[in-house]
Amino acid sequence: MDTQAVLDLMKDVAAQVITPRFRSLTSGEVMEKNPGDLVTVADREAEVLLTQALTADDPTVLVVGEEATSADRALLDRLADADHAYTVDPVDGTKNFVHGRAEHAVMVSELRHGEVVRGWIWQPELGSAYVVERGAGAYRDGQRLHPPCPADQDYGLTDLRVLTSRPASEGTYGDLAVGPTAWCCGVDYPWLITGVAHAVMYTNSYPWDHGPGSLFVEELGGVIRRPDRSRYLTRHYHPSGLLVAMSPHIWDTIATHLDGTLR
């Protein structure tokens, strides 16, 4: 399926089953997968529609969706060895969606032999589409994006705006200016690649959350690494945190300041 066709599919699915329920969900349409982990009928229906279309285009493809994986964790293991795969997050930022906040998104990434090669983020209420292809650049609404943080620029701690999904009780960050994420990777990553923030600290590394964003970041000169400094690989799920930064220098500056507390 070509790049525009995937984006059109995401927009169509959102228009069919996500947007009509925005600020219109009934109590019976919101459930908990685990305490505090919400899912809605929109998440489930959107994932089914996206999966059906992607597998119709290529019956051999593996689709690893957030909701399907909650029912079958073995999908995560299959992702590592798949020749061709997609990750699907049908409604990223479900809690925001449930509470009527615009910060939610539909996200898809494509992997070939374990490497993310294309990624898509569609923000139905914010109205922006982000598309990236490895080696061919990143785009917002058809306009090419450029690296927001030049690799040779020397940033000090007080120059950086960092977002985190860590609870505030986990400590302070000294001279580092830290604020909350949008609780939606489909908004956080666009903030990073457009220069709104310099870095984000995450507490999880699920492939549907970070597959698209990881390629956007790398394509624009940034890095996404685990606390042990190893590169984040979407195909290998490991329950650890991530530090995403828009240049290697920024990553090193933050990691050094945190002095072993990054996790």
Disulfide bonds with the S-S distance in Angstrom:
none
